[in-house]
Amino acid sequence: MIFYRYIILPILKTFSLVIFIVSTVEATNIKNSATVFMYHKFGVSKYPSTSVTLAQLEEHVTELTKEKYNILPLNYIMDTILNDGDLPNNTIGISIDDADKSFFEVAWPLFKKNSIPVTLFVTTGTIANNNKSYLNWDQIRKLKAEGVTIGAHSHTHAHMPDLTIEEIKNEIETSNKIFLKELGEIPTLFAYPYGETSSEIINMIKEYKFKVAFGQHSGIINETSNMYYLPRFSLNEKYGEIERVKFAALSKGLGIYDFIPNNPTINENPPFIGFSLLDEKLTPSLNCFIFDMDGQVDREIYKFNERIEIRLSRELGKGRSRVNCTAKDAEGKWRWFGHQFYN
């Protein structure tokens, strides 16, 4: 008894303290952050919800080509995070969905002139039908030859969670076959139409060997992000103001892990939302907001050191809803996490 009290117990306490210190250092180290922006159309005033004006585009390019930002290809950004490398400060990625002809005619010349790497997510069914509003394969091949990365965006741009398993497989396999025929290779990056997905679809995307997959919910990517449901900031006429772009570009990842529910398609409504923070020092300043098609949802936030739990006052409505959480760190930098649900 004396031996335990005076010899063993002090050793155990010291060992526990060492473990605690090491764990705390590791837990608070959010290594990388990357902000990815998403465009659809450029200067197409008929569709303000998916298009930016030419003045907005020029303002974005002028801002993001300043020395304080580092615009890098999406493949490079994701490879660096997946391989535990180091990204430079204020890393930015640029993506475009749907292959609208305005990208080829308006935006790409400006991006190319400013040496901005771009990923174009292509819906193969739209291209195969030779839709006059979208690019053709000759134009896509030209873009690829000039350095544009081509990503997959399904075949028909359907609401994928509403499809059967066989229909989802057909979306992916048909798209892959067309890419192989037209470009000689299958893309390694995937973007979900409308940013909608489910656990089943995510597992299928993994099975088909896509490296990562993107949604279209606001948030900053870091090493704890779900690599098969990555956030992107959607830019359009309403949400393309330069101050929003600056704020997003200078924000950092929040470092969230153990997020529940892990299925983006809602099974239980209202969902019980919970997650942990790598850096529990962010807990006091953390705030979260939930929005669905009917507006903001009242919620209660419960904080237990690094663990956060959110209770909603009502069920989420049909369609898409979003969770946005932000906190300010010790250096005064905003940290941002986003997640999208589909009902």
Contacts in CASP RR format, 6 or more apart in sequence:
PFRMAT RR
TARGET T0000
AUTHOR 0000-0000-0000
METHOD contacts of the structure
MODEL  1
MIFYRYIILPILKTFSLVIFIVSTVEATNIKNSATVFMYHKFGVSKYPST
SVTLAQLEEHVTELTKEKYNILPLNYIMDTILNDGDLPNNTIGISIDDAD
KSFFEVAWPLFKKNSIPVTLFVTTGTIANNNKSYLNWDQIRKLKAEGVTI
GAHSHTHAHMPDLTIEEIKNEIETSNKIFLKELGEIPTLFAYPYGETSSE
IINMIKEYKFKVAFGQHSGIINETSNMYYLPRFSLNEKYGEIERVKFAAL
SKGLGIYDFIPNNPTINENPPFIGFSLLDEKLTPSLNCFIFDMDGQVDRE
IYKFNERIEIRLSRELGKGRSRVNCTAKDAEGKWRWFGHQFYN
27 278 0 8 1.000
27 279 0 8 1.000
27 280 0 8 1.000
27 306 0 8 1.000
28 278 0 8 1.000
28 279 0 8 1.000
28 280 0 8 1.000
28 281 0 8 1.000
29 278 0 8 1.000
30 222 0 8 1.000
30 223 0 8 1.000
30 224 0 8 1.000
30 252 0 8 1.000
30 253 0 8 1.000
30 255 0 8 1.000
30 278 0 8 1.000
30 279 0 8 1.000
30 335 0 8 1.000
31 84 0 8 1.000
31 85 0 8 1.000
31 86 0 8 1.000
31 222 0 8 1.000
31 223 0 8 1.000
32 80 0 8 1.000
32 81 0 8 1.000
32 85 0 8 1.000
32 86 0 8 1.000
32 87 0 8 1.000
32 91 0 8 1.000
32 221 0 8 1.000
32 222 0 8 1.000
32 223 0 8 1.000
33 87 0 8 1.000
33 91 0 8 1.000
33 220 0 8 1.000
33 221 0 8 1.000
33 222 0 8 1.000
33 251 0 8 1.000
33 252 0 8 1.000
33 253 0 8 1.000
34 72 0 8 1.000
34 77 0 8 1.000
34 81 0 8 1.000
34 87 0 8 1.000
34 91 0 8 1.000
34 92 0 8 1.000
34 93 0 8 1.000
34 220 0 8 1.000
34 221 0 8 1.000
34 222 0 8 1.000
35 90 0 8 1.000
35 91 0 8 1.000
35 92 0 8 1.000
35 93 0 8 1.000
35 219 0 8 1.000
35 220 0 8 1.000
35 221 0 8 1.000
35 233 0 8 1.000
35 248 0 8 1.000
35 249 0 8 1.000
35 251 0 8 1.000
36 74 0 8 1.000
36 77 0 8 1.000
36 92 0 8 1.000
36 93 0 8 1.000
36 94 0 8 1.000
36 95 0 8 1.000
36 214 0 8 1.000
36 221 0 8 1.000
36 230 0 8 1.000
36 231 0 8 1.000
36 232 0 8 1.000
36 233 0 8 1.000
37 60 0 8 1.000
37 92 0 8 1.000
37 93 0 8 1.000
37 94 0 8 1.000
37 95 0 8 1.000
37 232 0 8 1.000
37 233 0 8 1.000
37 235 0 8 1.000
37 245 0 8 1.000
37 248 0 8 1.000
38 95 0 8 1.000
38 96 0 8 1.000
38 97 0 8 1.000
38 214 0 8 1.000
38 216 0 8 1.000
38 232 0 8 1.000
38 233 0 8 1.000
38 234 0 8 1.000
38 235 0 8 1.000
39 52 0 8 1.000
39 94 0 8 1.000
39 95 0 8 1.000
39 96 0 8 1.000
39 97 0 8 1.000
39 103 0 8 1.000
39 107 0 8 1.000
39 235 0 8 1.000
40 47 0 8 1.000
40 50 0 8 1.000
40 51 0 8 1.000
40 96 0 8 1.000
40 97 0 8 1.000
40 98 0 8 1.000
40 100 0 8 1.000
40 236 0 8 1.000
41 47 0 8 1.000
41 50 0 8 1.000
41 51 0 8 1.000
41 52 0 8 1.000
41 98 0 8 1.000
41 100 0 8 1.000
41 102 0 8 1.000
41 103 0 8 1.000
42 51 0 8 1.000
42 52 0 8 1.000
42 54 0 8 1.000
42 57 0 8 1.000
42 100 0 8 1.000
42 102 0 8 1.000
42 103 0 8 1.000
42 106 0 8 1.000
42 107 0 8 1.000
43 51 0 8 1.000
43 52 0 8 1.000
43 53 0 8 1.000
43 54 0 8 1.000
43 57 0 8 1.000
43 102 0 8 1.000
43 106 0 8 1.000
44 50 0 8 1.000
44 51 0 8 1.000
44 100 0 8 1.000
44 102 0 8 1.000
45 51 0 8 1.000
45 53 0 8 1.000
48 236 0 8 1.000
48 237 0 8 1.000
48 238 0 8 1.000
49 236 0 8 1.000
49 237 0 8 1.000
49 238 0 8 1.000
50 236 0 8 1.000
51 102 0 8 1.000
51 236 0 8 1.000
51 237 0 8 1.000
52 60 0 8 1.000
52 235 0 8 1.000
52 236 0 8 1.000
52 237 0 8 1.000
52 240 0 8 1.000
53 237 0 8 1.000
54 106 0 8 1.000
56 235 0 8 1.000
56 237 0 8 1.000
56 240 0 8 1.000
56 241 0 8 1.000
56 242 0 8 1.000
57 106 0 8 1.000
57 107 0 8 1.000
57 110 0 8 1.000
58 110 0 8 1.000
59 242 0 8 1.000
59 245 0 8 1.000
60 235 0 8 1.000
60 240 0 8 1.000
60 242 0 8 1.000
60 245 0 8 1.000
61 110 0 8 1.000
61 111 0 8 1.000
61 114 0 8 1.000
61 116 0 8 1.000
63 69 0 8 1.000
63 242 0 8 1.000
63 245 0 8 1.000
63 246 0 8 1.000
63 249 0 8 1.000
64 71 0 8 1.000
64 92 0 8 1.000
64 116 0 8 1.000
64 245 0 8 1.000
64 249 0 8 1.000
65 71 0 8 1.000
65 114 0 8 1.000
65 116 0 8 1.000
68 89 0 8 1.000
68 90 0 8 1.000
69 90 0 8 1.000
69 92 0 8 1.000
69 249 0 8 1.000
70 87 0 8 1.000
70 88 0 8 1.000
70 89 0 8 1.000
70 90 0 8 1.000
70 91 0 8 1.000
70 92 0 8 1.000
71 92 0 8 1.000
71 93 0 8 1.000
71 94 0 8 1.000
71 116 0 8 1.000
71 117 0 8 1.000
72 87 0 8 1.000
72 88 0 8 1.000
72 91 0 8 1.000
72 92 0 8 1.000
72 93 0 8 1.000
72 117 0 8 1.000
73 93 0 8 1.000
73 117 0 8 1.000
73 119 0 8 1.000
73 149 0 8 1.000
74 93 0 8 1.000
74 95 0 8 1.000
74 117 0 8 1.000
74 119 0 8 1.000
74 149 0 8 1.000
74 189 0 8 1.000
75 119 0 8 1.000
75 149 0 8 1.000
75 188 0 8 1.000
75 189 0 8 1.000
75 211 0 8 1.000
77 87 0 8 1.000
77 91 0 8 1.000
77 93 0 8 1.000
77 221 0 8 1.000
78 189 0 8 1.000
78 211 0 8 1.000
78 212 0 8 1.000
78 227 0 8 1.000
79 211 0 8 1.000
80 86 0 8 1.000
80 87 0 8 1.000
81 87 0 8 1.000
81 221 0 8 1.000
81 222 0 8 1.000
81 223 0 8 1.000
81 225 0 8 1.000
81 227 0 8 1.000
82 211 0 8 1.000
82 212 0 8 1.000
82 227 0 8 1.000
84 223 0 8 1.000
90 249 0 8 1.000
90 250 0 8 1.000
92 249 0 8 1.000
93 117 0 8 1.000
93 119 0 8 1.000
94 111 0 8 1.000
94 116 0 8 1.000
94 117 0 8 1.000
94 118 0 8 1.000
94 119 0 8 1.000
95 118 0 8 1.000
95 119 0 8 1.000
95 120 0 8 1.000
95 121 0 8 1.000
95 191 0 8 1.000
95 214 0 8 1.000
95 232 0 8 1.000
96 103 0 8 1.000
96 107 0 8 1.000
96 118 0 8 1.000
96 119 0 8 1.000
96 120 0 8 1.000
96 121 0 8 1.000
97 121 0 8 1.000
97 153 0 8 1.000
97 191 0 8 1.000
97 216 0 8 1.000
98 121 0 8 1.000
98 122 0 8 1.000
98 123 0 8 1.000
98 126 0 8 1.000
98 134 0 8 1.000
98 153 0 8 1.000
98 157 0 8 1.000
99 120 0 8 1.000
99 121 0 8 1.000
99 122 0 8 1.000
99 123 0 8 1.000
99 126 0 8 1.000
99 127 0 8 1.000
99 134 0 8 1.000
99 135 0 8 1.000
99 140 0 8 1.000
100 133 0 8 1.000
100 134 0 8 1.000
100 135 0 8 1.000
101 132 0 8 1.000
101 133 0 8 1.000
101 134 0 8 1.000
101 135 0 8 1.000
101 139 0 8 1.000
103 120 0 8 1.000
103 135 0 8 1.000
104 135 0 8 1.000
104 139 0 8 1.000
104 143 0 8 1.000
108 118 0 8 1.000
108 143 0 8 1.000
108 146 0 8 1.000
108 148 0 8 1.000
111 118 0 8 1.000
112 146 0 8 1.000
117 147 0 8 1.000
117 149 0 8 1.000
118 148 0 8 1.000
118 149 0 8 1.000
119 148 0 8 1.000
119 149 0 8 1.000
119 150 0 8 1.000
119 151 0 8 1.000
119 189 0 8 1.000
120 140 0 8 1.000
120 143 0 8 1.000
120 148 0 8 1.000
120 149 0 8 1.000
120 150 0 8 1.000
120 151 0 8 1.000
121 150 0 8 1.000
121 151 0 8 1.000
121 152 0 8 1.000
121 153 0 8 1.000
121 189 0 8 1.000
121 190 0 8 1.000
121 191 0 8 1.000
121 214 0 8 1.000
122 135 0 8 1.000
122 140 0 8 1.000
122 150 0 8 1.000
122 151 0 8 1.000
122 152 0 8 1.000
122 153 0 8 1.000
122 179 0 8 1.000
123 153 0 8 1.000
123 154 0 8 1.000
123 155 0 8 1.000
123 156 0 8 1.000
123 157 0 8 1.000
123 175 0 8 1.000
123 193 0 8 1.000
124 152 0 8 1.000
124 153 0 8 1.000
124 154 0 8 1.000
124 155 0 8 1.000
124 174 0 8 1.000
124 175 0 8 1.000
124 178 0 8 1.000
124 179 0 8 1.000
125 155 0 8 1.000
125 156 0 8 1.000
125 157 0 8 1.000
125 174 0 8 1.000
125 175 0 8 1.000
125 178 0 8 1.000
126 134 0 8 1.000
126 157 0 8 1.000
127 134 0 8 1.000
127 135 0 8 1.000
127 136 0 8 1.000
127 137 0 8 1.000
127 140 0 8 1.000
127 178 0 8 1.000
127 182 0 8 1.000
128 178 0 8 1.000
130 136 0 8 1.000
135 143 0 8 1.000
137 182 0 8 1.000
140 150 0 8 1.000
140 182 0 8 1.000
140 183 0 8 1.000
141 182 0 8 1.000
141 183 0 8 1.000
143 150 0 8 1.000
144 150 0 8 1.000
144 183 0 8 1.000
149 187 0 8 1.000
149 189 0 8 1.000
150 179 0 8 1.000
150 183 0 8 1.000
150 187 0 8 1.000
151 187 0 8 1.000
151 188 0 8 1.000
151 189 0 8 1.000
151 190 0 8 1.000
151 191 0 8 1.000
152 172 0 8 1.000
152 175 0 8 1.000
152 176 0 8 1.000
152 179 0 8 1.000
152 186 0 8 1.000
152 187 0 8 1.000
152 189 0 8 1.000
152 190 0 8 1.000
152 191 0 8 1.000
152 210 0 8 1.000
153 175 0 8 1.000
153 190 0 8 1.000
153 191 0 8 1.000
153 193 0 8 1.000
154 160 0 8 1.000
154 171 0 8 1.000
154 172 0 8 1.000
154 175 0 8 1.000
154 192 0 8 1.000
154 193 0 8 1.000
155 170 0 8 1.000
155 171 0 8 1.000
155 172 0 8 1.000
155 174 0 8 1.000
155 175 0 8 1.000
155 178 0 8 1.000
156 171 0 8 1.000
157 193 0 8 1.000
158 167 0 8 1.000
158 171 0 8 1.000
158 193 0 8 1.000
159 193 0 8 1.000
159 194 0 8 1.000
159 196 0 8 1.000
160 168 0 8 1.000
160 171 0 8 1.000
160 192 0 8 1.000
160 193 0 8 1.000
160 196 0 8 1.000
160 197 0 8 1.000
160 198 0 8 1.000
160 201 0 8 1.000
161 196 0 8 1.000
161 197 0 8 1.000
161 198 0 8 1.000
161 201 0 8 1.000
161 264 0 8 1.000
161 265 0 8 1.000
161 342 0 8 1.000
163 171 0 8 1.000
165 200 0 8 1.000
165 204 0 8 1.000
168 200 0 8 1.000
168 201 0 8 1.000
168 204 0 8 1.000
169 204 0 8 1.000
172 204 0 8 1.000
172 205 0 8 1.000
172 208 0 8 1.000
176 186 0 8 1.000
176 208 0 8 1.000
179 185 0 8 1.000
179 186 0 8 1.000
179 187 0 8 1.000
180 186 0 8 1.000
187 210 0 8 1.000
188 209 0 8 1.000
188 210 0 8 1.000
188 211 0 8 1.000
189 210 0 8 1.000
189 211 0 8 1.000
189 212 0 8 1.000
189 213 0 8 1.000
189 214 0 8 1.000
190 205 0 8 1.000
190 210 0 8 1.000
190 212 0 8 1.000
190 213 0 8 1.000
190 214 0 8 1.000
191 213 0 8 1.000
191 214 0 8 1.000
191 215 0 8 1.000
191 216 0 8 1.000
192 201 0 8 1.000
192 213 0 8 1.000
192 214 0 8 1.000
192 215 0 8 1.000
192 216 0 8 1.000
194 216 0 8 1.000
194 320 0 8 1.000
195 214 0 8 1.000
195 215 0 8 1.000
195 216 0 8 1.000
195 217 0 8 1.000
195 320 0 8 1.000
195 340 0 8 1.000
196 264 0 8 1.000
196 265 0 8 1.000
196 320 0 8 1.000
196 340 0 8 1.000
196 342 0 8 1.000
197 205 0 8 1.000
197 213 0 8 1.000
197 215 0 8 1.000
197 228 0 8 1.000
197 229 0 8 1.000
197 264 0 8 1.000
197 265 0 8 1.000
197 342 0 8 1.000
198 263 0 8 1.000
198 264 0 8 1.000
198 265 0 8 1.000
198 342 0 8 1.000
199 262 0 8 1.000
199 263 0 8 1.000
199 264 0 8 1.000
199 265 0 8 1.000
202 213 0 8 1.000
202 228 0 8 1.000
202 229 0 8 1.000
202 264 0 8 1.000
205 213 0 8 1.000
205 228 0 8 1.000
206 228 0 8 1.000
210 228 0 8 1.000
211 227 0 8 1.000
212 227 0 8 1.000
212 228 0 8 1.000
212 230 0 8 1.000
213 227 0 8 1.000
213 228 0 8 1.000
213 229 0 8 1.000
213 230 0 8 1.000
214 229 0 8 1.000
214 230 0 8 1.000
214 231 0 8 1.000
214 232 0 8 1.000
215 229 0 8 1.000
215 230 0 8 1.000
215 231 0 8 1.000
215 232 0 8 1.000
215 340 0 8 1.000
216 232 0 8 1.000
216 234 0 8 1.000
216 340 0 8 1.000
217 231 0 8 1.000
217 232 0 8 1.000
217 322 0 8 1.000
217 338 0 8 1.000
217 339 0 8 1.000
217 340 0 8 1.000
218 231 0 8 1.000
218 232 0 8 1.000
218 233 0 8 1.000
218 234 0 8 1.000
218 248 0 8 1.000
218 322 0 8 1.000
218 324 0 8 1.000
218 336 0 8 1.000
218 338 0 8 1.000
219 231 0 8 1.000
219 232 0 8 1.000
219 233 0 8 1.000
219 248 0 8 1.000
219 251 0 8 1.000
219 253 0 8 1.000
219 324 0 8 1.000
219 336 0 8 1.000
219 337 0 8 1.000
219 338 0 8 1.000
220 231 0 8 1.000
220 248 0 8 1.000
220 251 0 8 1.000
220 252 0 8 1.000
220 253 0 8 1.000
220 254 0 8 1.000
220 335 0 8 1.000
220 336 0 8 1.000
220 337 0 8 1.000
221 230 0 8 1.000
221 231 0 8 1.000
221 253 0 8 1.000
222 252 0 8 1.000
222 253 0 8 1.000
222 254 0 8 1.000
222 255 0 8 1.000
223 255 0 8 1.000
224 255 0 8 1.000
224 256 0 8 1.000
224 257 0 8 1.000
224 278 0 8 1.000
225 231 0 8 1.000
226 259 0 8 1.000
229 264 0 8 1.000
229 339 0 8 1.000
231 337 0 8 1.000
231 338 0 8 1.000
231 339 0 8 1.000
233 244 0 8 1.000
233 245 0 8 1.000
233 248 0 8 1.000
235 245 0 8 1.000
247 334 0 8 1.000
248 336 0 8 1.000
250 333 0 8 1.000
250 334 0 8 1.000
251 326 0 8 1.000
251 333 0 8 1.000
251 334 0 8 1.000
251 335 0 8 1.000
251 336 0 8 1.000
252 329 0 8 1.000
252 333 0 8 1.000
252 334 0 8 1.000
252 335 0 8 1.000
252 336 0 8 1.000
253 335 0 8 1.000
253 336 0 8 1.000
253 337 0 8 1.000
254 277 0 8 1.000
254 282 0 8 1.000
254 325 0 8 1.000
254 326 0 8 1.000
254 327 0 8 1.000
254 335 0 8 1.000
254 336 0 8 1.000
254 337 0 8 1.000
255 277 0 8 1.000
255 278 0 8 1.000
255 279 0 8 1.000
255 335 0 8 1.000
255 337 0 8 1.000
256 275 0 8 1.000
256 276 0 8 1.000
256 277 0 8 1.000
256 278 0 8 1.000
256 325 0 8 1.000
256 337 0 8 1.000
257 275 0 8 1.000
257 276 0 8 1.000
257 278 0 8 1.000
258 274 0 8 1.000
258 275 0 8 1.000
258 276 0 8 1.000
259 274 0 8 1.000
259 275 0 8 1.000
259 339 0 8 1.000
260 272 0 8 1.000
260 273 0 8 1.000
260 274 0 8 1.000
260 275 0 8 1.000
261 267 0 8 1.000
261 268 0 8 1.000
261 271 0 8 1.000
261 272 0 8 1.000
261 273 0 8 1.000
264 339 0 8 1.000
264 340 0 8 1.000
264 341 0 8 1.000
264 342 0 8 1.000
265 341 0 8 1.000
265 342 0 8 1.000
265 343 0 8 1.000
266 316 0 8 1.000
266 341 0 8 1.000
266 342 0 8 1.000
266 343 0 8 1.000
269 315 0 8 1.000
269 316 0 8 1.000
269 317 0 8 1.000
269 343 0 8 1.000
270 297 0 8 1.000
270 311 0 8 1.000
270 312 0 8 1.000
270 313 0 8 1.000
270 314 0 8 1.000
270 315 0 8 1.000
270 316 0 8 1.000
271 312 0 8 1.000
271 316 0 8 1.000
271 341 0 8 1.000
272 309 0 8 1.000
272 311 0 8 1.000
273 290 0 8 1.000
273 309 0 8 1.000
273 310 0 8 1.000
273 311 0 8 1.000
273 312 0 8 1.000
273 323 0 8 1.000
274 307 0 8 1.000
274 308 0 8 1.000
274 309 0 8 1.000
274 310 0 8 1.000
275 307 0 8 1.000
275 308 0 8 1.000
275 337 0 8 1.000
276 306 0 8 1.000
276 307 0 8 1.000
276 308 0 8 1.000
277 283 0 8 1.000
277 286 0 8 1.000
277 306 0 8 1.000
277 307 0 8 1.000
277 308 0 8 1.000
278 306 0 8 1.000
279 306 0 8 1.000
279 329 0 8 1.000
280 305 0 8 1.000
280 306 0 8 1.000
281 329 0 8 1.000
281 330 0 8 1.000
282 327 0 8 1.000
282 328 0 8 1.000
282 329 0 8 1.000
282 335 0 8 1.000
283 303 0 8 1.000
283 305 0 8 1.000
283 306 0 8 1.000
283 308 0 8 1.000
283 327 0 8 1.000
284 303 0 8 1.000
285 327 0 8 1.000
285 328 0 8 1.000
286 301 0 8 1.000
286 303 0 8 1.000
286 308 0 8 1.000
286 325 0 8 1.000
286 326 0 8 1.000
286 327 0 8 1.000
287 301 0 8 1.000
287 325 0 8 1.000
287 326 0 8 1.000
287 327 0 8 1.000
288 299 0 8 1.000
288 301 0 8 1.000
288 308 0 8 1.000
288 310 0 8 1.000
288 323 0 8 1.000
288 324 0 8 1.000
288 325 0 8 1.000
289 296 0 8 1.000
289 299 0 8 1.000
289 323 0 8 1.000
289 324 0 8 1.000
289 325 0 8 1.000
290 296 0 8 1.000
290 297 0 8 1.000
290 299 0 8 1.000
290 310 0 8 1.000
290 312 0 8 1.000
290 316 0 8 1.000
290 321 0 8 1.000
290 322 0 8 1.000
290 323 0 8 1.000
290 324 0 8 1.000
291 297 0 8 1.000
291 321 0 8 1.000
291 322 0 8 1.000
291 324 0 8 1.000
292 316 0 8 1.000
292 317 0 8 1.000
292 319 0 8 1.000
292 320 0 8 1.000
292 321 0 8 1.000
292 322 0 8 1.000
292 343 0 8 1.000
293 317 0 8 1.000
293 318 0 8 1.000
293 319 0 8 1.000
293 320 0 8 1.000
293 321 0 8 1.000
294 317 0 8 1.000
297 312 0 8 1.000
297 313 0 8 1.000
297 314 0 8 1.000
297 316 0 8 1.000
297 321 0 8 1.000
298 312 0 8 1.000
298 313 0 8 1.000
298 314 0 8 1.000
299 310 0 8 1.000
299 311 0 8 1.000
299 312 0 8 1.000
299 313 0 8 1.000
300 310 0 8 1.000
300 311 0 8 1.000
300 313 0 8 1.000
301 308 0 8 1.000
301 309 0 8 1.000
301 310 0 8 1.000
302 308 0 8 1.000
302 309 0 8 1.000
302 310 0 8 1.000
302 311 0 8 1.000
308 325 0 8 1.000
310 323 0 8 1.000
316 341 0 8 1.000
316 343 0 8 1.000
317 343 0 8 1.000
318 343 0 8 1.000
319 342 0 8 1.000
319 343 0 8 1.000
320 340 0 8 1.000
320 341 0 8 1.000
320 342 0 8 1.000
320 343 0 8 1.000
321 340 0 8 1.000
321 341 0 8 1.000
321 342 0 8 1.000
321 343 0 8 1.000
322 338 0 8 1.000
322 339 0 8 1.000
322 340 0 8 1.000
322 341 0 8 1.000
323 337 0 8 1.000
323 338 0 8 1.000
323 339 0 8 1.000
323 340 0 8 1.000
323 341 0 8 1.000
324 336 0 8 1.000
324 337 0 8 1.000
324 338 0 8 1.000
325 336 0 8 1.000
325 337 0 8 1.000
325 338 0 8 1.000
326 334 0 8 1.000
326 335 0 8 1.000
326 336 0 8 1.000
326 337 0 8 1.000
327 334 0 8 1.000
327 335 0 8 1.000
328 334 0 8 1.000
328 335 0 8 1.000
329 335 0 8 1.000
END
